[in-house]
Amino acid sequence: MSADHSQRRAGFLYGLGAYLAWGVLPLYFKLLAAVPPVEIVANRIIWSLLFLVALVSFRRRWPEIRRAMSPKVIGILFVTATLIAANWLIYVWAVVTGHVLEASLGYYLNPLFNVLLGVALLKERLSRAQAGAVLLAAAGV
């Protein structure tokens, strides 16, 4: 088996695992319905932080992280972290309160909306294949 084939197979398996985890996640959150969504997201943030601190320490990458940090980078990270936390809070709230279908629809509409913004605001041009894919996805939603 070639290295390229092994990498593609590993990529496929990682992707499959990610989609399976994403599909099962609402069932897990539903079991936590008695826990406030803010607490669920806060736990995810704290445990992720601890895991990443351990990983960076194990790989001895702190000097690289210190070099990469600037006020601008920290500001951008703050904004993106806030947006991701809000996204997760809305998603967890939707699942816990029984709005899984609406949350799923939002996740399908978001990429289409991003493409629309790119075309309208950034003047991006879609190829015929891309336009066809967007139309097909919009029809599917």
C-alpha positions as CSV (number, residue, x, y, z in Angstrom):
1,M,0.0,0.0,0.0
2,S,1.4,3.4,-1.0
3,A,1.9,6.3,1.5
4,D,-0.6,8.4,-0.6
5,H,-3.2,5.7,-0.3
6,S,-2.6,5.3,3.4
7,Q,-3.0,9.1,3.9
8,R,-6.3,9.1,1.9
9,R,-7.6,6.2,3.9
10,A,-6.7,7.8,7.2
11,G,-8.3,11.1,6.0
12,F,-11.4,9.2,5.1
13,L,-11.5,7.5,8.5
14,Y,-10.9,10.7,10.4
15,G,-13.6,12.4,8.4
16,L,-16.0,9.5,9.0
17,G,-15.3,9.6,12.7
18,A,-15.8,13.4,12.9
19,Y,-19.2,13.1,11.1
20,L,-20.3,10.2,13.3
21,A,-19.3,12.2,16.4
22,W,-21.2,15.2,15.1
23,G,-24.2,13.0,14.5
24,V,-24.2,11.5,17.9
25,L,-23.5,14.7,19.8
26,P,-27.1,15.9,20.0
27,L,-28.0,12.6,21.7
28,Y,-25.3,13.3,24.3
29,F,-26.5,16.8,24.9
30,K,-30.0,15.6,25.2
31,L,-28.9,13.4,28.1
32,L,-27.6,16.6,29.7
33,A,-30.9,18.4,29.5
34,A,-30.9,19.1,33.2
35,V,-27.6,20.9,32.9
36,P,-27.7,24.6,31.8
37,P,-26.2,25.1,28.3
38,V,-23.8,27.7,29.6
39,E,-22.4,25.1,32.0
40,I,-22.0,22.5,29.2
41,V,-20.1,25.0,27.0
42,A,-18.0,26.3,30.0
43,N,-17.0,22.7,30.7
44,R,-16.0,22.2,27.1
45,I,-13.9,25.3,27.1
46,I,-12.2,24.4,30.4
47,W,-11.4,20.8,29.4
48,S,-10.2,21.9,26.0
49,L,-7.9,24.5,27.5
50,L,-6.5,21.9,29.9
51,F,-5.9,19.4,27.1
52,L,-4.2,22.0,24.9
53,V,-2.0,23.2,27.8
54,A,-0.9,19.6,28.4
55,L,-0.4,19.0,24.6
56,V,1.7,22.2,24.1
57,S,3.7,21.4,27.2
58,F,4.3,17.8,26.1
59,R,5.4,19.0,22.7
60,R,7.4,21.9,24.2
61,R,5.8,24.5,21.9
62,W,5.5,27.4,24.4
63,P,8.3,29.5,22.8
64,E,6.5,29.3,19.4
65,I,3.2,30.4,21.0
66,R,4.9,33.3,22.8
67,R,6.5,34.5,19.6
68,A,3.2,34.3,17.7
69,M,1.3,36.4,20.3
70,S,0.9,40.1,19.6
71,P,-1.9,42.5,20.6
72,K,-3.4,42.1,17.2
73,V,-3.3,38.3,17.3
74,I,-4.7,38.3,20.8
75,G,-7.6,40.6,19.7
76,I,-8.4,38.4,16.7
77,L,-8.3,35.3,18.9
78,F,-10.6,36.9,21.4
79,V,-13.2,37.8,18.8
80,T,-13.1,34.4,17.1
81,A,-13.2,32.6,20.5
82,T,-16.3,34.7,21.4
83,L,-18.0,33.8,18.1
84,I,-17.3,30.1,18.5
85,A,-18.5,30.1,22.1
86,A,-21.7,31.9,21.0
87,N,-22.2,29.4,18.2
88,W,-21.7,26.4,20.6
89,L,-24.0,28.0,23.2
90,I,-26.8,28.5,20.6
91,Y,-26.3,24.9,19.3
92,V,-26.3,23.3,22.8
93,W,-29.3,25.4,23.8
94,A,-31.2,24.4,20.6
95,V,-30.5,20.7,21.2
96,V,-31.4,20.8,25.0
97,T,-34.6,22.6,24.3
98,G,-35.7,20.3,21.5
99,H,-34.9,22.5,18.5
100,V,-32.5,20.1,16.7
101,L,-34.2,20.4,13.3
102,E,-33.9,24.2,13.4
103,A,-30.3,24.0,14.5
104,S,-29.5,21.6,11.7
105,L,-31.2,23.9,9.2
106,G,-29.1,26.8,10.4
107,Y,-25.9,24.7,9.9
108,Y,-27.0,23.9,6.3
109,L,-27.9,27.5,5.6
110,N,-24.8,29.1,7.0
111,P,-22.4,28.1,4.2
112,L,-24.9,29.2,1.6
113,F,-25.2,32.5,3.3
114,N,-21.4,32.8,3.5
115,V,-21.2,32.2,-0.3
116,L,-23.9,34.8,-0.8
117,L,-21.9,37.4,1.3
118,G,-18.7,36.6,-0.6
119,V,-20.4,37.2,-4.0
120,A,-22.3,40.3,-2.8
121,L,-19.8,42.0,-0.6
122,L,-16.4,40.7,-1.8
123,K,-17.3,40.6,-5.5
124,E,-16.2,36.9,-5.7
125,R,-17.1,35.1,-8.9
126,L,-18.4,31.6,-8.9
127,S,-17.5,29.2,-11.7
128,R,-20.4,27.3,-13.4
129,A,-19.6,24.2,-11.3
130,Q,-19.6,26.2,-8.1
131,A,-22.8,28.1,-8.9
132,G,-24.4,24.7,-9.8
133,A,-23.3,23.3,-6.5
134,V,-24.6,26.3,-4.6
135,L,-28.0,26.0,-6.4
136,L,-28.2,22.3,-5.7
137,A,-27.4,22.8,-2.0
138,A,-30.0,25.6,-1.8
139,A,-32.6,23.4,-3.4
140,G,-31.7,20.6,-0.9
141,V,-32.2,23.0,2.0
